[in-house]
Amino acid sequence: MRKLFCALIGATLFGAALARDGSVGTVSVAQLPEEARATLKLIDAGGPFPYRRDGIVFQNRERLLPEQPKGYYREYTVPTPGSKDRGARRIITGDKPPIVFYYTADHYKSFRRIQQ
């Protein structure tokens, strides 16, 4: 009975993580703004990055991305033309080296998984 209970709890948690990721939506690299594609190239090259905070740990406080251990996600600035600061656009990567990529144009209010 205990094994069944643990299996049900695990399936529920796994399903919740899939639901969160499934509700994120997707975007192709070609659909991203030019600045986001340039940021992806910098991430692939390992830098150098134009902003001091690029590469810091993304905390996922909004809990819109699948739950992962602390340090799994990193964030990178996508420059916004005309913005006097870093702007609201970011690319979030998962794992090291990165195996999953997300784009947000509204400072973490919504995310789209980047399809490579």
NUVEX-829622 format. One line per field, with one value per atom (N, C-alpha, C, CB): atom name; y, x, z; residue number from 1. Coordinates in steps of 0.05 Angstrom, whole numbers, plus 5000, padded with zeros to 4 digits. Glycine has a CB too. Layout:
site = (CA ...);
v = (Y ...);
u = (X ...);
w = (Z ...);
pos = (NUM ...);
//
This chain:
site = (N CA C CB N CA C CB N CA C CB N CA C CB N CA C CB N CA C CB N CA C CB N CA C CB N CA C CB N CA C CB N CA C CB N CA C CB N CA C CB N CA C CB N CA C CB N CA C CB N CA C CB N CA C CB N CA C CB N CA C CB N CA C CB N CA C CB N CA C CB N CA C CB N CA C CB N CA C CB N CA C CB N CA C CB N CA C CB N CA C CB N CA C CB N CA C CB N CA C CB N CA C CB N CA C CB N CA C CB N CA C CB N CA C CB N CA C CB N CA C CB N CA C CB N CA C CB N CA C CB N CA C CB N CA C CB N CA C CB N CA C CB N CA C CB N CA C CB N CA C CB N CA C CB N CA C CB N CA C CB N CA C CB N CA C CB N CA C CB N CA C CB N CA C CB N CA C CB N CA C CB N CA C CB N CA C CB N CA C CB N CA C CB N CA C CB N CA C CB N CA C CB N CA C CB N CA C CB N CA C CB N CA C CB N CA C CB N CA C CB N CA C CB N CA C CB N CA C CB N CA C CB N CA C CB N CA C CB N CA C CB N CA C CB N CA C CB N CA C CB N CA C CB N CA C CB N CA C CB N CA C CB N CA C CB N CA C CB N CA C CB N CA C CB N CA C CB N CA C CB N CA C CB N CA C CB N CA C CB N CA C CB N CA C CB N CA C CB N CA C CB N CA C CB N CA C CB N CA C CB N CA C CB N CA C CB N CA C CB N CA C CB N CA C CB N CA C CB N CA C CB N CA C CB N CA C CB N CA C CB N CA C CB N CA C CB N CA C CB);
v = (4976 5000 5025 5000 5025 5048 5054 5044 5033 5037 5049 5010 5041 5052 5082 5037 5088 5116 5133 5118 5123 5138 5141 5123 5121 5122 5143 5095 5144 5163 5192 5158 5196 5222 5231 5222 5213 5218 5225 5195 5210 5216 5243 5194 5250 5276 5298 5277 5296 5317 5319 5311 5296 5297 5309 5268 5302 5314 5344 5301 5353 5382 5396 5387 5384 5397 5397 5381 5376 5376 5396 5348 5399 5418 5446 5416 5453 5479 5484 5483 5465 5468 5468 5446 5452 5450 5476 5427 5491 5516 5539 5522 5534 5555 5564 5546 5546 5552 5550 5581 5552 5549 5571 5521 5574 5593 5582 5622 5585 5576 5598 5569 5589 5609 5630 5594 5622 5641 5662 5626 5655 5674 5694 5659 5689 5706 5733 5693 5754 5779 5775 5802 5791 5790 5790 5813 5807 5809 5783 5832 5769 5743 5722 5733 5722 5704 5710 5705 5735 5743 5734 5774 5736 5727 5697 5735 5682 5653 5646 5640 5661 5656 5662 5674 5683 5688 5666 5715 5656 5634 5610 5627 5604 5581 5584 5577 5609 5614 5617 5640 5619 5623 5652 5606 5670 5699 5710 5704 5734 5751 5764 5773 5768 5779 5809 5764 5824 5853 5864 5866 5847 5856 5840 5853 5854 5842 5819 5863 5821 5801 5777 5814 5777 5755 5730 5760 5708 5682 5677 5681 5696 5691 5670 5718 5659 5638 5651 5625 5639 5647 5631 5643 5644 5631 5617 5651 5624 5613 5618 5582 5641 5649 5648 5676 5654 5654 5626 5668 5606 5578 5572 5569 5586 5581 5560 5607 5557 5537 5512 5547 5488 5464 5466 5440 5455 5456 5441 5445 5453 5441 5450 5450 5436 5444 5472 5424 5485 5512 5511 5523 5531 5533 5521 5519 5507 5494 5515 5476 5536 5557 5580 5566 5592 5616 5636 5610 5662 5682 5700 5699 5708 5725 5747 5708 5771 5794 5793 5820 5799 5804 5834 5787 5848 5877 5886 5889 5908 5919 5946 5923 5949 5974 5997 5973 6019 6043 6042 6046 6020 6018 6029 5989 6044 6056 6037 6082 6015 5995 5968 5994 5946 5920 5912 5899 5926 5920 5895 5915 5885 5863 5836 5869 5836 5811 5794 5816 5768 5750 5723 5746 5709 5681 5667 5675 5646 5629 5602 5626 5593 5567 5548 5569 5522 5501 5481 5488 5474 5455 5467 5430 5452 5462 5438 5474 5438 5459 5460 5455 5483 5486 5466 5515 5455 5436 5445 5408 5465 5476 5506 5464 5519 5549 5560 5557 5582 5595 5625 5592 5637 5666 5679 5671 5702 5719 5748 5719 5759 5787 5806 5790 5795 5812 5808 5805 5804 5802 5781 5829 5756 5732 5729 5733 5745 5742 5718 5767 5713 5690 5681 5698 5655 5643 5627 5625 5625 5607 5591 5623 5565 5547 5550 5517 5554 5558 5530 5574 5526 5501 5503 5493 5487 5488 5475 5475);
u = (5016 5000 5017 4981 5039 5056 5069 5078 5078 5090 5070 5100 5045 5025 5021 4998 5019 5016 5039 5014 5064 5087 5087 5113 5078 5077 5056 5070 5033 5013 5022 4987 5036 5046 5067 5059 5085 5105 5092 5124 5072 5058 5044 5038 5033 5020 5040 5005 5062 5083 5094 5105 5100 5111 5091 5118 5065 5044 5042 5018 5045 5044 5067 5044 5091 5114 5109 5139 5098 5093 5072 5084 5051 5030 5042 5008 5059 5071 5087 5088 5104 5121 5103 5142 5082 5064 5049 5045 5044 5029 5048 5015 5073 5093 5090 5121 5085 5085 5112 5074 5114 5140 5143 5141 5168 5176 5201 5182 5202 5225 5247 5218 5271 5294 5288 5320 5278 5273 5252 5263 5234 5213 5223 5189 5246 5256 5266 5279 5266 5278 5307 5274 5318 5346 5365 5353 5358 5375 5375 5365 5353 5352 5369 5322 5368 5385 5415 5379 5422 5449 5457 5453 5438 5444 5448 5421 5432 5436 5464 5415 5473 5500 5521 5506 5518 5536 5536 5530 5512 5510 5525 5481 5521 5534 5565 5525 5574 5603 5615 5609 5598 5608 5614 5632 5604 5609 5629 5620 5638 5634 5606 5655 5594 5568 5568 5552 5550 5551 5541 5534 5527 5516 5528 5485 5535 5548 5531 5553 5505 5488 5482 5462 5491 5486 5500 5497 5485 5495 5489 5524 5476 5469 5447 5461 5445 5424 5397 5429 5379 5351 5336 5339 5322 5309 5283 5305 5270 5244 5223 5247 5224 5205 5176 5212 5172 5145 5134 5145 5151 5144 5129 5128 5136 5124 5140 5122 5165 5182 5182 5211 5188 5188 5207 5196 5199 5215 5241 5199 5263 5290 5306 5304 5328 5345 5356 5368 5362 5374 5400 5379 5403 5426 5423 5449 5400 5395 5391 5371 5376 5369 5388 5340 5396 5412 5398 5441 5402 5388 5408 5370 5400 5416 5398 5429 5409 5395 5393 5409 5369 5365 5361 5340 5380 5378 5352 5401 5341 5316 5324 5294 5321 5328 5312 5322 5326 5314 5311 5287 5317 5315 5340 5310 5336 5359 5372 5350 5358 5369 5369 5353 5370 5371 5345 5377 5323 5298 5286 5302 5264 5249 5254 5220 5269 5272 5296 5276 5291 5312 5310 5310 5333 5334 5342 5354 5327 5333 5343 5308 5365 5376 5373 5405 5372 5370 5392 5343 5406 5427 5453 5420 5475 5501 5517 5516 5524 5517 5487 5532 5477 5448 5437 5442 5414 5400 5371 5399 5362 5335 5337 5315 5321 5322 5294 5337 5290 5264 5268 5251 5248 5248 5225 5247 5231 5210 5214 5211 5192 5193 5182 5178 5171 5157 5167 5128 5193 5206 5193 5206 5192 5184 5154 5197 5137 5108 5099 5093 5113 5107 5132 5085 5132 5155 5147 5171 5165 5161 5187 5155 5183 5207 5217 5200 5243 5255 5260 5282 5249 5252 5277 5227 5297 5322 5320 5345);
w = (5000 5000 5000 5024 5016 5017 4990 5039 4976 4949 4930 4938 4931 4914 4920 4916 4946 4955 4944 4985 4948 4938 4908 4947 4894 4865 4856 4853 4870 4863 4869 4879 4891 4898 4877 4926 4870 4849 4822 4846 4814 4789 4790 4783 4813 4816 4813 4842 4827 4826 4798 4846 4785 4758 4739 4749 4742 4725 4728 4731 4753 4759 4745 4789 4746 4733 4702 4739 4691 4663 4655 4654 4672 4667 4666 4687 4685 4686 4661 4711 4654 4630 4605 4628 4605 4582 4577 4585 4598 4596 4588 4621 4586 4580 4551 4586 4533 4505 4492 4500 4466 4453 4432 4439 4425 4404 4390 4416 4364 4349 4351 4320 4346 4346 4325 4340 4302 4280 4288 4255 4306 4315 4336 4326 4348 4369 4357 4384 4373 4363 4357 4384 4339 4332 4356 4313 4376 4400 4416 4418 4416 4431 4416 4433 4390 4375 4380 4344 4382 4388 4416 4385 4435 4462 4463 4481 4448 4446 4436 4428 4416 4406 4427 4381 4443 4465 4486 4478 4492 4511 4501 4517 4475 4463 4464 4434 4460 4459 4487 4443 4508 4535 4541 4540 4526 4530 4510 4559 4514 4537 4536 4539 4560 4562 4568 4584 4557 4560 4587 4538 4602 4628 4650 4628 4672 4695 4707 4716 4706 4718 4700 4727 4675 4658 4669 4629 4669 4679 4709 4675 4722 4750 4752 4764 4776 4781 4780 4808 4764 4763 4784 4734 4802 4825 4819 4847 4797 4789 4811 4784 4823 4845 4835 4856 4810 4799 4796 4771 4796 4794 4768 4818 4747 4721 4705 4705 4712 4699 4716 4695 4704 4720 4744 4702 4766 4790 4787 4815 4794 4792 4816 4765 4821 4844 4840 4847 4862 4861 4845 4890 4828 4811 4783 4824 4779 4753 4731 4755 4738 4718 4720 4722 4697 4695 4677 4684 4682 4666 4651 4683 4627 4610 4598 4587 4597 4587 4556 4595 4546 4518 4515 4506 4503 4502 4488 4486 4499 4488 4475 4510 4449 4436 4449 4406 4455 4466 4496 4454 4509 4538 4551 4547 4573 4587 4607 4601 4612 4631 4617 4658 4632 4620 4606 4642 4611 4599 4611 4569 4599 4611 4598 4609 4576 4561 4572 4532 4575 4585 4570 4615 4570 4564 4589 4540 4596 4619 4608 4638 4618 4610 4633 4600 4626 4646 4642 4646 4664 4666 4657 4649 4661 4654 4642 4679 4617 4598 4593 4571 4583 4580 4560 4570 4569 4551 4545 4564 4561 4557 4558 4578 4541 4539 4539 4514 4554 4555 4549 4583 4537 4531 4545 4500 4558 4569 4559 4600 4550 4540 4560 4513 4583 4602 4631 4601 4633 4660 4678 4674 4667 4683 4687 4709 4674 4676 4659 4669 4638 4620 4607 4599 4599 4587 4562 4607 4543 4520 4518 4494 4516 4512 4484 4519 4482 4455 4443 4457 4420 4405 4388 4388 4393 4379 4352 4395);
pos = (1 1 1 1 2 2 2 2 3 3 3 3 4 4 4 4 5 5 5 5 6 6 6 6 7 7 7 7 8 8 8 8 9 9 9 9 10 10 10 10 11 11 11 11 12 12 12 12 13 13 13 13 14 14 14 14 15 15 15 15 16 16 16 16 17 17 17 17 18 18 18 18 19 19 19 19 20 20 20 20 21 21 21 21 22 22 22 22 23 23 23 23 24 24 24 24 25 25 25 25 26 26 26 26 27 27 27 27 28 28 28 28 29 29 29 29 30 30 30 30 31 31 31 31 32 32 32 32 33 33 33 33 34 34 34 34 35 35 35 35 36 36 36 36 37 37 37 37 38 38 38 38 39 39 39 39 40 40 40 40 41 41 41 41 42 42 42 42 43 43 43 43 44 44 44 44 45 45 45 45 46 46 46 46 47 47 47 47 48 48 48 48 49 49 49 49 50 50 50 50 51 51 51 51 52 52 52 52 53 53 53 53 54 54 54 54 55 55 55 55 56 56 56 56 57 57 57 57 58 58 58 58 59 59 59 59 60 60 60 60 61 61 61 61 62 62 62 62 63 63 63 63 64 64 64 64 65 65 65 65 66 66 66 66 67 67 67 67 68 68 68 68 69 69 69 69 70 70 70 70 71 71 71 71 72 72 72 72 73 73 73 73 74 74 74 74 75 75 75 75 76 76 76 76 77 77 77 77 78 78 78 78 79 79 79 79 80 80 80 80 81 81 81 81 82 82 82 82 83 83 83 83 84 84 84 84 85 85 85 85 86 86 86 86 87 87 87 87 88 88 88 88 89 89 89 89 90 90 90 90 91 91 91 91 92 92 92 92 93 93 93 93 94 94 94 94 95 95 95 95 96 96 96 96 97 97 97 97 98 98 98 98 99 99 99 99 100 100 100 100 101 101 101 101 102 102 102 102 103 103 103 103 104 104 104 104 105 105 105 105 106 106 106 106 107 107 107 107 108 108 108 108 109 109 109 109 110 110 110 110 111 111 111 111 112 112 112 112 113 113 113 113 114 114 114 114 115 115 115 115 116 116 116 116);
//
